[in-house]
Amino acid sequence: MTTPQTANELLDAMRGCGFTINLSGDSLEVRWARWVDDELAELIKTHKTGLIKLLESEVKNDEQKENTTSKTRQAI
């Protein structure tokens, strides 16, 4: 496996390995299927800002989908 070079690559790789990553304010909450080693911890620190932006974007997209879905339900 190659070392992820971007926050997006890291997020995809971590999710693929069974990690769950959530936002908790300005912090990242990482739950793992295995132990976080020093190399992975360093990658998370390096890409923290990018990971936060990606997760914020996902939350925003989920909220927009939910709003669209509830408007559709109301229109029926």
C-alpha positions, 0 to 999 in steps of 0.5 A, a space after each residue: 500500500 502506498 502512503 496517502 498523499 492527500 486528506 482525501 486519500 487518507 480518509 478513503 484508506 482509513 475508511 477502507 480499513 474499518 476506521 470511523 472518523 467524525 467531527 467533534 467541534 474542531 477535533 477529529 474523533 477516530 474510532 478504529 478496528 485496529 490500533 492507530 500506530 505512530 505512522 497513521 497518527 502522524 498522517 492524521 496530524 499532517 492532514 487534519 485540516 483537510 480531513 476536517 474540511 472533507 468531513 464538514 463537506 460531507 455533513 453539509 451534503 447530507 444535510 442538503 440531501 435530507 432537506 431535499 428529501 423532506 421537501 419532496 415528502 411534503 410535496 406529496 
